[in-house]
Amino acid sequence: MKPITASLTALFAFAILSLEGSDRFITLSNLPMGTKEEPLVLRTYFPDPGLGREVMANHDLGFRARKYSPGKGDVDGFVDPIRGIPGAIGVNFGSELSICWDTTECRLLYAWQGGFLDMTQYWGKPESGRRKGFDYVPSLVGELIYLARGSHPVGIFDHYTEAPKPVFTGYRIVEGVPEFSCQIGKATIRVRIEPGEKPLEIVKKYTIEGAKEFGYFESGYKFKEEKTGPDTFTITLQGKPVSSEGAADEDPDYSTDNPNAGWGEALYTNLGCFACHSKDGTRGHGPSFAGLFGAERTITGFDRPVTADESYIEESIVNPMAKVVDTYPAGYMPPYPIDKKQIKSLTLFLKTLANE
């Protein structure tokens, strides 16, 4: 395998020109492709197929500017910024999978199948070698199967009062696949992304070091998490076709329009509930959520057990000191000032957790 050679070749392909008399031509194809065995790595401008502001939270916004002529200076008219992503890295595994990984957000932005990039606008036509003067961002070849939604899927819960900005620290080739590395606070996150065994599957192999508590949640897509070690886990993500408007088709199990269990599961991770309350009966800093709904709980200072119904759960979220489960310390859980739809969604999610 020669991934590094392929990477460097692709990276500088726009500058590799041959001179033959007065004719100048590009020596590489404007439709570069790798293979599953020898992925192609390319750092270039990437198109934005409709990413939301939550996804691009650490990117600066571009603004409309006056038109400018090198000979005349400012001229009449305005120009909007090019809709593109300047700091991303693309990886192509052949027609099976292509990905766009961003070095600013340090996350997978989107994935597609069927091809990679058409570089004509940026590298130029073979007969001229000149790129397009404006709006020169390459175009995608193929069909989107994943478009990131919501905040970063990896949550580091060592600090509850701030969300540190991710810092890209580079990548290396591991088993022929790029392993991207970034720093979030004191935590180091490394991830390899590659095709899965089933159609539309994307596999993300994570290593997280320096974090006491962390979790993963993918908004709008079904995924399976497999723990492979104390600091390692694998996410198998199920992709799906993305509409031409740039938004993924709604997952019926996840919506923020009305209370639902899918939203509740996302909140369980995003709010850090998992750090104290397990889903499988394991004892933690707080009672397990397994089989909670409808069960009886012995409460410190109460003569009789209470039933964990909707009222009990809602009260415990906003006022955890009201009914402290026996044998657990008081004052450990902070109150969560979340809205009624979120509280209802958490309750619906807890109803789905049976004893295991």
C-alpha positions as CSV (number, residue, x, y, z in Angstrom):
1,M,0.0,0.0,0.0
2,K,1.2,3.5,-0.8
3,P,-1.3,5.9,0.9
4,I,1.3,8.6,1.7
5,T,2.6,8.7,-1.9
6,A,-1.0,8.9,-3.1
7,S,-1.7,11.6,-0.7
8,L,1.2,13.8,-1.7
9,T,0.5,13.2,-5.4
10,A,-3.1,14.3,-5.0
11,L,-2.2,17.2,-2.8
12,F,0.1,18.9,-5.2
13,A,-1.6,17.7,-8.4
14,F,-2.9,21.2,-9.2
15,A,0.7,22.4,-9.4
16,I,2.1,19.5,-11.5
17,L,2.2,20.8,-15.1
18,S,4.1,19.6,-18.2
19,L,5.5,22.0,-20.8
20,E,5.6,20.9,-24.4
21,G,6.3,23.9,-26.7
22,S,3.7,26.5,-25.9
23,D,1.1,24.0,-24.7
24,R,0.5,23.4,-21.0
25,F,-1.6,20.5,-19.7
26,I,-2.4,18.8,-16.4
27,T,-0.8,15.4,-16.0
28,L,-3.4,13.9,-13.6
29,S,-7.1,13.3,-14.0
30,N,-9.6,15.8,-12.7
31,L,-11.6,12.9,-11.3
32,P,-9.1,11.4,-8.8
33,M,-10.0,8.1,-7.1
34,G,-8.5,5.7,-4.6
35,T,-9.5,2.2,-3.6
36,K,-10.5,0.4,-0.4
37,E,-7.1,-1.2,-0.3
38,E,-5.3,2.1,-1.1
39,P,-7.4,5.1,0.0
40,L,-6.7,8.5,-1.6
41,V,-6.2,11.4,0.8
42,L,-6.7,14.9,-0.5
43,R,-6.7,18.2,1.4
44,T,-8.4,20.9,-0.6
45,Y,-11.5,23.1,-0.6
46,F,-14.7,21.2,-0.2
47,P,-18.3,22.2,-1.1
48,D,-20.8,22.8,1.7
49,P,-23.9,20.6,0.9
50,G,-26.1,22.3,3.5
51,L,-24.4,22.0,6.9
52,G,-26.1,23.7,9.8
53,R,-24.6,26.4,12.0
54,E,-24.5,23.9,15.0
55,V,-22.2,21.7,12.9
56,M,-20.0,24.6,11.8
57,A,-20.0,26.4,15.2
58,N,-16.2,27.1,15.2
59,H,-16.1,28.5,11.6
60,D,-16.1,32.2,11.0
61,L,-19.0,33.6,8.9
62,G,-18.2,35.2,5.5
63,F,-19.8,38.5,4.6
64,R,-20.7,40.2,1.3
65,A,-18.0,42.5,0.1
66,R,-17.5,45.2,-2.6
67,K,-16.3,44.0,-6.0
68,Y,-12.7,44.8,-6.7
69,S,-10.7,45.2,-9.8
70,P,-6.9,45.0,-9.8
71,G,-6.7,47.9,-12.3
72,K,-9.6,50.1,-10.9
73,G,-9.8,49.2,-7.3
74,D,-13.4,49.1,-5.8
75,V,-16.0,49.0,-8.5
76,D,-19.8,48.9,-8.5
77,G,-21.5,45.8,-7.2
78,F,-21.1,43.3,-4.4
79,V,-20.0,39.7,-4.2
80,D,-21.0,37.0,-1.8
81,P,-18.4,34.6,-0.2
82,I,-17.8,31.3,-1.9
83,R,-19.8,28.5,-0.3
84,G,-17.0,26.2,0.6
85,I,-15.0,24.5,3.5
86,P,-11.4,25.7,3.4
87,G,-9.8,23.3,5.9
88,A,-11.2,19.9,5.3
89,I,-9.5,16.6,4.4
90,G,-11.1,14.1,2.0
91,V,-10.6,10.4,1.9
92,N,-11.8,8.2,-1.0
93,F,-12.1,4.4,-0.7
94,G,-13.3,4.0,-4.3
95,S,-16.9,4.1,-5.2
96,E,-17.9,2.5,-1.9
97,L,-17.2,5.5,0.3
98,S,-15.8,9.1,0.3
99,I,-15.6,11.3,3.4
100,C,-15.1,14.9,4.3
101,W,-13.3,15.4,7.7
102,D,-13.0,18.9,8.9
103,T,-9.9,20.2,10.7
104,T,-11.7,23.1,12.3
105,E,-14.6,21.2,13.8
106,C,-12.5,18.0,14.1
107,R,-15.4,15.8,13.0
108,L,-16.9,14.0,10.0
109,L,-18.9,16.5,8.1
110,Y,-20.4,14.3,5.4
111,A,-19.9,11.1,3.4
112,W,-21.0,10.0,0.0
113,Q,-20.9,7.0,-2.5
114,G,-20.4,6.6,-6.2
115,G,-17.3,8.8,-6.8
116,F,-15.1,11.4,-5.2
117,L,-14.5,15.0,-6.5
118,D,-14.5,16.7,-9.8
119,M,-11.5,19.0,-9.5
120,T,-12.0,20.8,-12.9
121,Q,-13.0,24.1,-11.3
122,Y,-9.9,24.1,-9.0
123,W,-7.3,22.4,-11.1
124,G,-8.4,23.7,-14.4
125,K,-9.1,22.0,-17.7
126,P,-6.4,19.8,-19.2
127,E,-5.9,22.1,-22.2
128,S,-5.4,25.2,-20.1
129,G,-4.3,24.3,-16.6
130,R,-6.1,27.3,-15.3
131,R,-8.7,27.1,-12.5
132,K,-11.9,29.0,-12.4
133,G,-11.5,32.6,-11.4
134,F,-14.3,32.5,-8.8
135,D,-16.4,29.8,-7.2
136,Y,-13.6,27.4,-7.8
137,V,-14.6,24.9,-5.1
138,P,-14.6,21.3,-6.5
139,S,-17.9,19.5,-6.9
140,L,-19.0,16.2,-5.4
141,V,-19.3,13.1,-7.6
142,G,-21.9,10.6,-6.3
143,E,-24.7,10.6,-3.7
144,L,-24.6,11.9,-0.2
145,I,-25.3,9.2,2.5
146,Y,-24.4,11.1,5.6
147,L,-24.7,14.8,6.6
148,A,-23.7,15.8,10.1
149,R,-26.3,17.3,12.3
150,G,-26.2,18.9,15.8
151,S,-23.2,19.5,18.0
152,H,-20.0,17.3,18.1
153,P,-20.9,13.7,18.5
154,V,-18.2,13.1,21.1
155,G,-19.0,14.7,24.5
156,I,-16.2,15.3,27.0
157,F,-17.9,15.8,30.4
158,D,-14.9,16.6,32.6
159,H,-15.9,20.3,32.5
160,Y,-19.6,21.2,32.8
161,T,-19.3,24.9,32.5
162,E,-17.6,25.2,29.1
163,A,-17.2,23.4,25.8
164,P,-13.6,23.7,24.8
165,K,-12.9,24.4,21.1
166,P,-11.4,21.4,19.3
167,V,-7.8,21.8,18.1
168,F,-6.6,19.7,15.1
169,T,-3.2,18.1,15.8
170,G,-2.7,16.2,12.5
171,Y,-3.2,12.7,11.1
172,R,-1.1,9.6,10.5
173,I,-1.7,6.5,8.4
174,V,-2.7,3.4,10.4
175,E,-3.3,0.1,8.6
176,G,-3.6,2.1,5.4
177,V,-6.3,4.5,6.8
178,P,-5.9,8.1,8.0
179,E,-6.2,8.4,11.8
180,F,-7.2,12.0,12.6
181,S,-6.2,13.5,15.9
182,C,-7.5,16.5,17.9
183,Q,-7.4,17.9,21.4
184,I,-10.6,18.9,23.3
185,G,-9.6,20.4,26.6
186,K,-7.2,17.9,28.1
187,A,-8.6,15.0,26.1
188,T,-6.9,13.6,23.0
189,I,-9.3,12.1,20.5
190,R,-8.1,9.9,17.6
191,V,-10.5,8.4,15.0
192,R,-10.2,6.3,11.9
193,I,-13.2,6.3,9.5
194,E,-13.7,3.6,6.9
195,P,-16.4,1.7,5.0
196,G,-18.5,-0.9,6.9
197,E,-19.4,-4.4,5.8
198,K,-23.1,-3.5,4.9
199,P,-24.4,-1.1,2.3
200,L,-24.3,2.6,3.5
201,E,-22.4,1.6,6.6
202,I,-19.7,3.9,8.0
203,V,-17.3,2.6,10.8
204,K,-15.6,5.1,13.1
205,K,-12.8,3.7,15.4
206,Y,-12.1,6.0,18.4
207,T,-9.4,6.3,21.0
208,I,-9.9,8.9,23.7
209,E,-7.2,9.6,26.2
210,G,-7.0,12.1,29.1
211,A,-10.8,12.3,29.7
212,K,-12.5,11.1,32.9
213,E,-16.0,11.0,31.4
214,F,-17.0,10.9,27.7
215,G,-19.8,9.7,25.6
216,Y,-21.0,9.5,22.0
217,F,-24.3,10.4,20.3
218,E,-25.1,10.8,16.6
219,S,-28.1,13.1,15.9
220,G,-30.5,11.8,13.2
221,Y,-28.7,8.5,12.4
222,K,-28.9,5.0,13.8
223,F,-25.6,3.8,15.2
224,K,-24.2,0.9,17.3
225,E,-21.5,1.5,19.9
226,E,-19.0,-1.3,20.8
227,K,-16.6,-0.9,23.6
228,T,-13.2,-2.3,22.6
229,G,-11.1,-1.2,25.5
230,P,-10.9,1.2,28.5
231,D,-10.3,4.2,26.1
232,T,-11.4,2.7,22.8
233,F,-14.7,2.1,21.1
234,T,-16.1,1.6,17.6
235,I,-19.2,3.3,16.2
236,T,-21.0,1.6,13.3
237,L,-23.1,4.3,11.7
238,Q,-26.0,3.5,9.3
239,G,-26.0,6.1,6.5
240,K,-29.0,6.9,4.3
241,P,-29.7,9.0,1.2
242,V,-29.6,12.7,1.8
243,S,-32.2,14.9,0.0
244,S,-31.1,17.5,-2.6
245,E,-32.0,20.3,-0.2
246,G,-29.1,19.3,1.9
247,A,-31.0,17.9,4.9
248,A,-31.0,14.2,5.8
249,D,-34.4,12.6,5.7
250,E,-35.9,12.7,9.2
251,D,-35.3,9.7,11.4
252,P,-38.7,8.8,12.9
253,D,-36.9,8.0,16.2
254,Y,-35.4,11.5,16.5
255,S,-37.0,14.9,16.3
256,T,-36.9,18.1,18.4
257,D,-40.4,19.2,17.2
258,N,-42.3,17.2,19.8
259,P,-41.3,15.0,22.8
260,N,-40.1,11.6,21.8
261,A,-37.8,8.8,23.1
262,G,-35.2,9.4,20.4
263,W,-34.7,12.9,21.6
264,G,-34.6,11.7,25.2
265,E,-31.8,9.2,24.4
266,A,-29.8,12.1,22.8
267,L,-30.4,14.2,26.0
268,Y,-29.3,11.2,28.1
269,T,-25.9,11.5,26.4
270,N,-25.6,15.2,25.8
271,L,-26.5,16.2,29.3
272,G,-24.1,13.7,30.8
273,C,-26.7,11.6,32.5
274,F,-24.9,8.4,31.6
275,A,-21.9,9.4,33.9
276,C,-24.0,8.5,37.0
277,H,-27.0,6.6,35.8
278,S,-26.4,3.4,33.8
279,K,-28.9,1.8,31.4
280,D,-28.0,-1.8,32.2
281,G,-28.4,-2.0,36.0
282,T,-24.8,-1.2,36.9
283,R,-24.5,0.8,40.1
284,G,-23.0,4.2,39.7
285,H,-23.0,7.5,41.5
286,G,-26.8,7.5,41.0
287,P,-29.4,4.8,40.6
288,S,-29.5,2.9,37.3
289,F,-32.2,3.8,34.9
290,A,-32.8,0.1,33.9
291,G,-36.3,-0.8,34.8
292,L,-36.8,2.5,36.6
293,F,-40.2,3.5,35.3
294,G,-43.1,2.1,37.4
295,A,-40.7,0.6,40.0
296,E,-40.8,1.4,43.7
297,R,-38.0,3.4,45.2
298,T,-37.0,3.6,48.9
299,I,-36.5,7.3,49.7
300,T,-34.4,8.7,52.5
301,G,-36.6,10.1,55.2
302,F,-39.8,8.6,53.8
303,D,-41.8,5.9,55.7
304,R,-43.0,4.2,52.5
305,P,-41.5,3.6,49.0
306,V,-42.6,5.8,46.2
307,T,-43.5,4.8,42.6
308,A,-41.2,6.1,39.9
309,D,-44.0,7.5,37.7
310,E,-43.9,10.5,35.3
311,S,-44.3,13.0,38.2
312,Y,-41.5,11.4,40.2
313,I,-39.1,11.5,37.2
314,E,-39.9,15.1,36.2
315,E,-39.5,16.2,39.8
316,S,-36.1,14.4,40.1
317,I,-34.8,16.2,37.0
318,V,-35.6,19.8,38.1
319,N,-35.4,19.2,41.9
320,P,-33.1,16.2,42.6
321,M,-33.1,16.9,46.4
322,A,-36.8,16.4,46.7
323,K,-36.6,12.6,46.9
324,V,-33.2,11.1,47.3
325,V,-33.0,7.3,46.8
326,D,-31.8,5.5,49.9
327,T,-28.0,4.6,50.1
328,Y,-27.2,7.4,47.6
329,P,-25.6,10.7,48.7
330,A,-27.7,13.9,48.8
331,G,-26.7,16.9,46.8
332,Y,-24.6,14.9,44.2
333,M,-26.9,15.7,41.2
334,P,-27.4,19.3,40.1
335,P,-30.8,20.5,39.0
336,Y,-31.3,20.6,35.2
337,P,-33.2,23.7,34.0
338,I,-34.4,22.1,30.7
339,D,-37.8,22.8,29.1
340,K,-40.9,20.7,29.3
341,K,-40.5,19.0,25.9
342,Q,-37.0,17.9,26.9
343,I,-38.2,16.6,30.3
344,K,-41.0,14.7,28.6
345,S,-38.6,13.2,26.1
346,L,-36.3,12.0,28.8
347,T,-39.3,10.4,30.5
348,L,-40.3,8.6,27.3
349,F,-36.8,7.3,26.9
350,L,-36.7,6.0,30.5
351,K,-39.9,4.1,29.8
352,T,-38.1,2.1,27.1
353,L,-35.4,0.9,29.5
354,A,-36.4,-2.5,31.0
355,N,-34.5,-4.5,33.6
356,E,-31.5,-6.3,32.0
